[in-house]
Amino acid sequence: MSYYNESETKRRIENIRKILIKNNLDAALIYYDELNIANGWYLTGWCPQFEKGAVLLPINGEPLLLGGPESEPFAKMNSAIKATRNFPVFMVPDEEYPNAEIISFQMLNEELLRGGTTLKRVGVIGTNTLPHAVFTQFESGFKGVELVDITDEYELLRSFKSAWEIENVRNAFGLTYEAYLAMKSKVAPGSYEYEIAAEGEYICRKAGANSFAYGTIVGSGKRTNAVVPTAINKQLDAGEWVMLGIAPRINGYAGCFGETIPVSGEYTKEQKDSLNILREAVRLTKEMLRPGKCGIEIDKPARELFTRHGLIDYLVCPFAHTIGLMEAESPFYGPNGTNELVPGMTICVDVSFFGHPTLYGARVESGYVITQNGCEPLSPEMDKIITTDIE
């Protein structure tokens, strides 16, 4: 078993080749690593451990997986792209693999020329994360090649989800409510943050999550100010609140939840009032999730609400973003955003504040799929929690 869908991979390769034809390019070079996983996973359903990599997709012929020898057997078993080549620039520095075949980009160029493939113009995907050494060595090995940034066009393909992708996102969100209940059950004075994280991660892993799109968020007291605090060895104290979040992936596609709950089981009036403002912001933003709406429109109602209630100075993140192979990925729907929603997009409503002098920080979040007439919750249970006022 693997995490890719063969028909999806074929369709994606066809769409990328259309971009190559449009831009008069001979191939695409798609960079990725364990942190910047999405662009490579989109074609392979796979990511190396320890090493970095790239996909070289010629306009004609077989795509190649470029990487290192330690992950090569793993790739041949589980990647949608099986043809591999190994390069020092993708390997763990100073590691030696005496029985591996390791080549240079010049040698790859010569191999392609022998097979009748000449690369003169190559579209590069992932330029904001591509290591300098990879760029310069590829450029040197393919002497005279022109490298053209097509990251935006490539990533636009990822914005529009197929039925298979939506199913995976929905299944990932389906894990979030049970994870929330498990994490909530461990919240009590004296509990360690890492114990709470472990409960949620166990639930997700047991149900089939292949990884997590971010480190599980458990931040209590002043640590709620950290925006994305991963769990540490801090014990929870009575009277404070704790921010929770987890992002399980199914077949590489992420779901998530965000909620902030009282350690002692009961909110103070200040905590309750502020969370009810966040819940109202969720409802207002959710109402704007309709085809044709852009960030300028989506962001406005909740921003006005924050202004009326004196929270605008503590607003760090806009209220809506796309979710897919990453928990937060483009397009984003901030106050200056002009990208329009279309049916089939999967969107998170993510409402928060940070830096408050007495409350510190708080977040509530869940996801929705855009329909012809509006949106549907990807986790009906979490949607109900974060849209219902606390009594």
PEJO-V612727 format. One record per pair of residues at least 24 apart in sequence whose C-alpha atoms are under 6 Angstrom apart, sorted by the first residue. I is the first residue (numbers start at 0). J is the second residue. If there is no record, write none. Layout:
BEGIN
i,j
I,J
I,J
END
This chain:
BEGIN
i,j
1,77
2,44
2,250
3,44
8,42
16,58
24,120
24,121
25,57
25,58
25,118
25,120
25,121
26,56
26,57
26,58
26,121
27,55
27,56
27,121
27,122
27,123
28,54
28,55
28,123
29,53
29,54
29,124
30,125
37,324
43,78
43,79
43,80
44,78
45,78
50,89
50,90
50,91
51,89
52,89
104,137
104,140
105,140
108,141
119,144
120,144
120,145
120,146
121,146
122,146
122,147
122,148
122,149
123,147
123,148
123,149
124,149
124,150
125,150
159,344
160,343
160,344
167,249
167,252
168,252
168,253
168,254
169,377
171,247
171,248
171,249
171,253
171,254
172,254
172,377
172,378
173,378
176,381
178,202
186,262
187,262
188,235
188,236
188,237
189,234
189,235
190,234
190,235
191,232
191,233
191,234
192,217
192,230
192,231
192,233
193,230
193,231
208,247
208,248
208,249
209,248
209,249
210,248
211,246
211,247
211,248
212,246
212,325
212,326
215,244
215,245
216,243
216,244
217,242
217,243
218,242
221,359
223,359
223,360
224,353
224,354
224,359
224,360
237,262
237,263
238,263
251,324
252,323
252,324
253,323
253,324
253,326
256,364
256,365
257,362
257,363
257,364
258,362
258,363
259,361
275,388
278,385
278,386
282,386
288,373
289,373
290,340
290,341
291,339
291,340
292,339
292,340
293,337
293,338
293,339
294,332
294,333
294,334
294,336
294,337
295,334
295,335
295,336
298,333
298,334
313,352
313,353
313,354
314,352
318,348
318,349
318,350
319,347
319,348
319,349
320,346
320,347
321,345
321,346
322,346
342,369
342,370
342,371
343,369
344,368
344,369
END
